[in-house]
Amino acid sequence: MRAIVLEEYGGPEVLTEKQVADPLPGPEEVLVDIAASAVNRADLLQRMGMYPGPPMEHEIPGMELAGTVAAVGERVTAWEAGDAVMGIVGGGAYAERAAVHERQLMAVPTVVGLPDSAGIPEVFITAYDALVLQGGLATGSWALVHAGASGVGTAAIQLARAVGARVAVTCSAGKVAACESLGADVAIDYGSEDFVEVTKAATGGAGVDVILDVVGGDYVARNIKAAAVGGRIIQVGVMGGGRAEVDVGSLLPKRVSITGTVLRGRPIEEKIAVTQRCAHDLLPLFDSGDLEPVIDRRMSLWDVAEAHELVASNATVGKVVLET
């Protein structure tokens, strides 16, 4: 099969098309003919040698996929050949085929279909796990989502609205309208506004209940100021840097908690559990139209270097889908 392989680390030019052997599904795995994958920030980090993927004969990036079941292992009961599926993987999605544990796959929503469903798994599972399962976001509460126009951000806005919460986001000036169109109650231009002041004003001085942060760096201390008493900060990325100076004493009177989380590094049992929870809770919301993947554009997988440059430029809103 054709695949995009990393034989060295560096800029987008190291993404190399190569012929490799088809994966062989294990007894509980499904062989998927991949219709599309999508670009995630983690892919850019992996390409640069900063976020290693799982051991594999050839290092193939790609953390989410959508496609059609080609074959199933002997113990597989959930799927059969021809089913349209989507899911997250530790790596290997930048290819024509992948072998995936049957319970890490979800049915493709009929109203979304292929290839756009490739833009669902990574960002919606990440956002739902962070905001709801770990953050406890519920009806009537407030969320603050940083990078509101990113893939995770666009998913988080919709999820907050779906659970009956209110949501503020940070974004660049050119993306304010896009975030508001998705349902953000407050869209904060981080270039000209202070998100602490704006969220305090929006919440009547109370602060926000759950913060989803992909930035880190100097946002960490400001997140604590923006949080409500008993607030929860879920750190899912460090685009702005992994080091921060924080007054730990400021956590105490507010009883604020900070939780770091990733998906790729979790045991497969945990990945299966969160996938199955999201399949149960979220798939009906795609069918009803309450949720939808936000696709900035569709590109060929074989133009992946250009796609990486585009995502790195921060010029996109939502996902860049890579069709095979």
C-alpha positions in Angstrom: 0.0 0.0 0.0 1.0 3.7 -0.3 1.8 5.5 2.9 3.4 8.7 4.2 6.5 7.6 6.1 8.9 9.5 8.4 12.5 8.3 7.8 13.9 11.4 9.5 12.6 14.4 11.4 12.3 18.0 10.4 10.2 20.2 8.2 7.3 19.2 6.0 9.7 18.0 3.3 10.6 14.9 5.4 7.0 13.5 4.8 7.8 10.8 2.2 5.5 8.7 0.1 6.5 5.1 0.1 5.2 1.6 -0.7 4.9 -0.5 2.4 3.3 -3.8 3.3 -0.4 -3.9 4.2 -1.0 -4.2 7.9 -2.4 -7.6 9.1 -5.3 -7.4 11.5 -5.1 -9.3 14.7 -8.0 -11.4 16.1 -9.8 -8.4 17.5 -8.8 -5.9 14.9 -10.4 -4.6 11.7 -8.6 -3.8 8.5 -9.8 -0.5 7.2 -9.5 0.8 3.7 -8.9 4.5 4.6 -10.9 7.1 2.7 -9.4 10.0 4.6 -7.3 11.1 7.6 -6.9 14.6 9.0 -4.0 16.8 10.2 -3.6 17.3 13.9 -1.0 19.4 15.8 0.4 16.2 17.2 1.3 15.1 13.7 3.4 18.3 13.2 5.2 17.6 16.5 5.8 14.0 15.5 7.2 15.1 12.2 9.7 17.3 14.1 10.7 14.4 16.4 9.0 16.0 19.4 6.1 13.5 19.9 7.0 9.9 19.1 4.4 7.6 17.8 4.0 3.9 18.7 6.6 1.4 17.6 6.0 0.3 14.0 8.1 -1.1 11.2 7.7 2.2 9.3 6.8 5.3 11.2 3.6 6.4 9.6 1.9 9.5 11.2 -1.8 10.1 11.4 -4.0 9.8 14.5 -7.5 9.5 13.0 -9.2 7.9 10.1 -12.4 7.2 8.3 -13.0 4.5 5.8 -14.6 1.1 4.9 -14.0 -2.2 6.6 -12.1 -4.5 4.3 -11.6 -7.5 6.6 -12.0 -8.5 10.2 -10.1 -10.6 12.7 -11.5 -14.0 13.8 -12.9 -12.6 17.1 -14.4 -9.4 15.7 -18.2 -9.2 16.3 -19.0 -5.4 15.9 -18.2 -4.9 12.3 -18.3 -6.7 8.9 -16.8 -6.0 5.5 -18.3 -2.9 3.9 -19.2 -1.0 7.1 -18.3 2.7 7.1 -16.2 3.4 10.3 -14.1 6.1 11.9 -11.8 6.2 14.8 -8.6 7.3 16.6 -5.3 5.5 16.3 -1.9 5.9 17.9 -0.4 6.3 14.4 -0.6 4.9 10.9 -3.5 6.8 9.4 -1.5 8.6 6.7 -1.9 5.4 4.6 -4.2 3.5 2.4 -5.0 0.9 5.1 -4.8 0.5 8.8 -5.5 -2.3 11.4 -7.6 -1.0 14.3 -9.0 -2.6 17.4 -12.7 -3.1 16.7 -13.8 -1.2 19.8 -11.7 1.9 18.9 -14.0 2.4 15.9 -17.3 4.2 15.6 -19.9 4.2 12.9 -19.7 7.0 10.4 -22.7 9.3 10.9 -24.9 9.0 7.8 -25.4 12.7 7.5 -21.7 13.3 7.5 -20.4 10.4 5.5 -17.0 9.9 4.0 -14.5 11.7 3.8 -15.6 14.4 6.2 -16.1 12.0 9.1 -12.3 11.8 9.3 -12.4 15.2 10.9 -14.5 13.9 13.9 -12.7 11.4 16.1 -9.6 13.1 17.4 -11.1 16.5 18.1 -14.5 15.5 19.3 -13.2 12.8 21.6 -10.5 15.1 23.0 -13.0 17.9 23.6 -15.7 15.7 25.1 -13.2 13.9 27.3 -11.7 17.2 28.5 -14.8 19.3 29.0 -17.4 16.8 30.1 -15.8 13.6 31.3 -12.9 15.2 33.1 -14.1 18.8 33.5 -17.7 18.0 34.5 -19.2 20.7 32.2 -22.9 20.6 32.6 -26.1 22.6 31.9 -25.9 26.2 33.2 -22.1 26.3 33.7 -19.5 28.3 31.8 -16.6 27.0 29.7 -13.6 28.9 28.4 -11.9 27.3 25.3 -8.6 28.6 24.0 -7.9 28.4 20.3 -11.6 28.4 19.6 -11.1 28.1 15.8 -8.9 25.1 16.0 -10.2 21.6 15.4 -10.6 20.9 19.1 -11.9 24.4 19.6 -14.7 24.1 17.0 -15.7 20.8 18.5 -15.6 22.2 22.0 -17.9 25.1 21.2 -20.5 22.8 19.7 -20.3 20.3 22.6 -20.7 23.1 25.2 -23.8 24.2 23.5 -25.1 20.7 23.2 -24.9 20.1 27.0 -26.6 23.4 27.7 -23.5 25.3 28.9 -22.3 28.7 27.9 -18.9 29.1 26.2 -16.3 31.8 25.8 -13.4 31.3 23.4 -10.1 33.0 22.5 -9.1 33.4 18.9 -7.5 35.8 16.5 -9.4 38.8 15.2 -10.1 37.2 11.8 -11.7 34.1 13.4 -14.1 35.8 15.8 -17.1 35.6 13.4 -16.4 31.9 12.7 -16.5 31.1 16.4 -19.7 33.1 17.0 -21.3 31.3 14.1 -20.6 28.0 15.8 -22.4 29.2 18.9 -19.7 30.9 21.1 -21.4 33.2 23.5 -18.3 35.3 23.8 -15.4 35.4 21.3 -12.3 37.1 22.6 -9.7 38.5 20.3 -6.5 37.5 22.1 -4.6 40.2 20.3 -6.5 43.1 21.7 -8.5 41.8 24.7 -7.7 40.3 28.1 -9.5 37.0 28.4 -9.5 37.2 32.2 -11.3 40.6 32.2 -13.7 39.6 29.5 -14.7 36.3 31.1 -15.0 37.9 34.5 -17.4 40.5 33.0 -19.4 37.9 31.1 -19.9 35.7 34.2 -20.7 38.6 36.6 -17.4 38.3 38.3 -17.8 34.6 39.1 -15.3 33.2 36.6 -15.6 30.1 34.4 -16.2 26.6 35.6 -14.2 24.6 33.1 -11.2 25.8 31.0 -9.9 23.7 28.0 -6.4 24.9 27.2 -4.2 23.9 24.3 -1.8 26.8 24.8 0.0 26.5 28.2 2.8 29.0 28.8 1.7 32.3 30.3 -1.9 31.3 29.9 -1.7 29.0 32.9 -1.5 31.7 35.5 -4.2 33.7 33.7 -6.4 30.6 33.6 -6.3 30.4 37.4 -7.5 34.1 37.6 -10.3 33.4 35.1 -11.5 30.3 36.9 -14.5 30.2 39.2 -14.3 28.8 42.7 -14.0 25.0 42.3 -13.0 25.6 38.7 -11.3 22.9 36.6 -8.5 23.6 34.1 -7.9 20.8 31.6 -4.6 21.1 29.8 -4.6 19.3 26.5 -1.7 21.0 24.8 1.2 23.4 25.2 1.4 25.3 21.9 2.6 28.4 23.8 5.2 26.5 25.8 5.5 23.8 28.4 6.9 26.0 31.2 4.8 28.4 33.3 5.3 30.6 36.4 2.4 30.1 38.7 1.5 31.4 42.2 0.5 28.1 43.7 -1.1 30.0 46.6 -3.7 31.4 44.2 -5.1 27.9 43.7 -6.0 27.4 47.4 -8.8 29.9 48.1 -10.4 29.1 44.7 -10.0 25.3 45.1 -9.0 25.2 41.4 -7.7 22.0 39.9 -5.3 21.6 36.9 -5.4 18.3 35.0 -3.0 17.4 32.2 -4.3 14.9 29.7 -3.4 13.2 26.3 -5.1 10.5 24.3 -2.2 8.8 22.4 -0.3 7.7 25.5 -3.2 6.0 27.3 -3.5 2.3 27.6 -5.7 0.7 24.9 -8.4 -0.1 27.5 -8.8 3.6 28.3 -8.9 4.5 24.7 -11.6 2.0 24.1 -13.6 3.2 27.1 -13.6 6.9 26.0 -14.3 5.9 22.3 -17.3 3.8 23.4 -18.6 6.6 25.7 -18.4 9.1 22.9 -20.0 6.7 20.4 -23.0 6.4 22.8 -23.3 10.0 23.8 -22.2 11.9 20.6 -23.2 9.9 17.5 -26.9 10.7 17.9 -26.0 14.4 18.0 -24.3 14.2 14.6 -27.4 12.5 13.2 -29.7 15.2 14.6 -27.4 18.0 13.3 -26.5 19.4 16.7 -22.8 18.5 16.0 -20.9 18.6 12.8 -17.2 18.5 11.8 -15.9 21.9 10.8 -13.8 21.3 7.7 -11.6 24.1 6.5 -10.6 22.2 3.3 -10.0 18.8 1.8 -6.7 17.9 0.3 -5.0 14.8 -1.1 -3.0 12.8 1.4 -0.2 12.9 -1.1 0.0 16.7 -0.7 0.5 16.3 3.0 3.5 18.5 3.2 1.5 21.4 1.9 -1.3 20.5 4.4 1.2 20.6 7.3 2.4 24.0 6.2 -1.1 25.3 6.1 -2.0 24.0 9.6 1.3 25.5 11.0 0.4 28.9 9.5 -2.7 29.1 11.8 -4.7 30.2 8.8 -7.4 27.5 9.1 -10.7 27.2 10.9 -11.4 23.6 11.9 -9.9 20.6 10.2 -7.8 19.9 7.1 -9.0 16.5 5.8 -6.6 14.3 3.8 -8.2 12.1 1.2 -6.4 9.0 0.0 
